[in-house]
Amino acid sequence: MPTLPSSCPVVDVPAVHPSEAKEHFARLLALETDCWDVHASLDARPLPFVLLDVRSPELFRQGHIAGALNLPHRQISPRTVEELPAGKLLVVYCAGPHCNGADRAALKLAALGRPVKKMIGGVTGWRDEGFSLVQAP
């Protein structure tokens, strides 16, 4: 009979109460979406969100999600977002999990009073799911 380890990293820190877990995961879903959900939603008309690629114009030209607008996170300001539809959900993405550009963009947009979600995975996640990118002319 196998012996159990004296400690188990999975259970050494107890799980939270299910009600607390429910609140946590509901909050995550209110702040984030994923590549599959964005891909599945792109055919909706009218599109219920604006997809923002917050990487540099050069990276955007090299490949981005079809329908995305390019607004680098460093350029987000009251002036640059005034052309985006007021009150419409903004979904931001950057290069991927190794990049915090989407977080920076989401923070700036929220500070400007705009509804925002981050697409987790970014371009890396998009490609990992087998979805294609388009190039800008």
RAUR-V984738 format. One record per pair of residues at least 6 apart in sequence whose C-alpha atoms are under 8 Angstrom apart, sorted by the first residue. I is the first residue (numbers start at 1). GAP is how many residues later the second one is. Records with the same first field share a line. If there is no record, write none. Layout:
# RAUR-V984738
I->GAP + GAP
This chain:
# RAUR-V984738
30->87
31->85 + 86 + 87
32->85 + 86 + 87 + 88
33->84 + 85 + 86 + 87
34->85 + 86 + 87
35->84 + 85 + 86 + 87 + 90 + 91 + 94
36->93
38->81
41->6
48->40 + 41
49->39 + 40 + 41 + 42
50->18 + 19 + 38 + 39 + 40 + 41
51->16 + 17 + 18 + 39 + 40 + 41 + 42
52->16 + 17 + 18 + 19 + 38 + 39 + 40 + 41
53->7 + 11 + 12 + 15 + 16 + 17 + 18 + 19 + 39 + 40 + 41
54->16 + 17 + 18 + 19 + 38 + 39 + 40 + 47 + 48 + 51
55->15 + 16 + 17 + 18 + 38 + 39 + 40 + 46
56->14 + 15 + 16
57->13 + 15
60->10 + 75 + 76
61->74 + 75 + 76
62->72 + 73 + 74
63->70 + 71 + 72 + 73
64->59 + 69 + 70 + 71 + 72
65->58 + 67 + 68 + 69
66->67 + 68
72->33
73->28 + 29 + 31 + 32
74->31
76->29 + 32 + 33
77->31 + 35
78->34
86->28
87->27 + 28
88->26 + 27
89->25 + 26 + 27 + 28
90->24 + 25 + 26 + 27
91->25 + 26 + 27 + 28
92->10 + 13 + 14 + 24 + 25 + 26 + 27
93->8 + 9 + 25 + 26 + 27 + 28 + 29 + 30
94->6 + 7 + 8 + 28 + 29
95->6 + 26 + 27 + 28 + 29
96->24 + 25 + 26 + 27 + 28 + 29
97->23 + 24 + 25 + 27
102->16 + 17
103->15
106->10 + 11 + 12
109->6 + 7
110->6
126->6
127->6
